[in-house]
Amino acid sequence: MRLRLTARYALIITGTVLSVVCIFGLLFAWQMQRTGDELREQSAVALKENLTAAIETRGEDIAQLLAQRLVNSLYQLDMLSMREALQETLDIDGVNSVVVVGADLRIIHDGSEHVARFGESFDAERRGRDPMVAHIDVPIELGEQQLGAVHLDMALSP
């Protein structure tokens, strides 16, 4: 069976159009998948940055409240009330460690019962640079006088 010339051209044109439509459809699907992957990646980065900022803000708020609470305890060197305040802070989810230092950067309290590190020099560089920990420092002030500081480490991972 022989096809007439117009039928052959019609089949060739139909086949060509179908091929082009399929190629463009595949390219469109590939581009949509790539765009979706990029969007998911950007969303994950933005979510992580927002979560990190929220945790750091929470840590700053905790450290600020603790610094205000410790003014009298540090001024009077009331180790028992300092320990209670630090223990309550350490019980908060996400708080890894908290240390109170004097104006001379010597450790006054670390929340432990016996304060074995009392009087040791506090070196902020020794805290480490773990990217999954936020290091927050807040001064403890009485009027214009700085009595010491609170050093708080918050876990950035939930």
N, C-alpha and C positions, 0 to 999 in steps of 0.2 A: 504494500500500500504506500503510495506516494502522496506526500502532503503538497498542497499547493504552496506557492511562494509566499502568499500572504499569511497562511497558517504557520509556516516555518518562521517567518519574521515575528509573528505574534508570540510564538513559543519562546523564541530567543529573547525578545524584549521582556516577556513575563518572567522568564528565568533570571534575567539580569536585574530587573527591578526587585524580585524576591531576594536575590543574593545581596544587593545593596541594602535593602531594608534589614536583613538579618545581620549584616556586618555593623550597620549603625546601631541596631538594637543591642548587640553584644558590646560595642564600644560604650554605649550609654550605660548599660548595666555595670560594666567594669568601672567607669568613672563614678557612678553612684556608690559603688562599694568602697572605692578609694576615698571618696568624700566622707562617707559614713565612718570609716576607720579614723580619718583625721579628726573628725568631729568628736568621736569617742575619746581619742587621745587628748585633745585640747580640754574636753570636759573633765577628764580625770586629773589633769594638771591643775586646772582651776579649782576643782574640788579639794585637792590636796593642799593647795596654797591657802584656801579659805579655812580649811580645818586647822592647819598649822597656825594661822593668824588667830583663830578663835581660841585655841589652846594656849597660845602665848599671852593673849589678853586675859584669859582666865587666870593664868599663873601670875601675871602682873597684879591682878586684883587681889588674889590670895596673899601675895607677898606684901602688898600695900597694907591690907588689913592686919596682917601679922605684925608688920613694923609698927603700926599705930598701937596695937595691943601690947607690944613689948617695951614701949618707952619707959614706963615706970619700973618694970621688972629689970631692965638693963641698968637704969639709973641707980636702983637700989641693989643691984646684983642679986636679985631674988631667983636663985637657980630652980627652985621648985615650980614657981609659976611659969618660968621660961620653959621648963620641961613639959609642963601640961599643955602650954600653947603649941609647942613644937610637935608633941605627940598628936594633938588634934589635927594639926596640919598634915603630918605624915599619914594620917588615916584617910585623907582625902584621895580619891582615885586619881591616879596620874602623877601624884607627887612622888618623885624618886628620893629626894633628900632635901634637907633644909638645915642651914647652919647660921648661927648668929655669931658675928665677929664684932670686936670692939673697934674703936677708931684707929687703933694701931694695927689693925688687920690680924689680930690674934684671935683664935677660936675661943669663944666663951661657952657656947653650948651647941650641941648637935642633935639634941633630942633623945640621946641615950641616957640610961639611968646613971651611969658612973662617969660620963663625960671624959672618956680616956684621952680625947684629943684636946682637952682644955689647955690653953696657952700656946698651942702649936701655931706656927705662922700659917695663915690661910693664903695659899697661892692659887689665884683664879685660873692660871694656866694648867695647873695639875688636875683641874676638874675634867679635863679631856675635851675633845671636840667631836663628840658623837653627834652625827647629824640627826639622830632620832631623839635628842634631848635638848630642850630649851633651857638656857641658863639665864636666870632672872636675878638681878641685884637691885635691892631697894634700900636706901639709907634709913636709919632710925634716927630721928631728929627730935630734939627738945628745944623748941624755939629756933634760934639760929645755930645752936650747937649740934654737931653731928656726934651722936653717942656711939654709933656703930652701923652695921648693915645686916640685912637678911639676904642670904644667898639661897635661892630656891632652884631646884632642878625638876623640870616637868617632862614627862614622857610625851613625845609627839605622836606616838602610835597608840591607837586605842587599846 
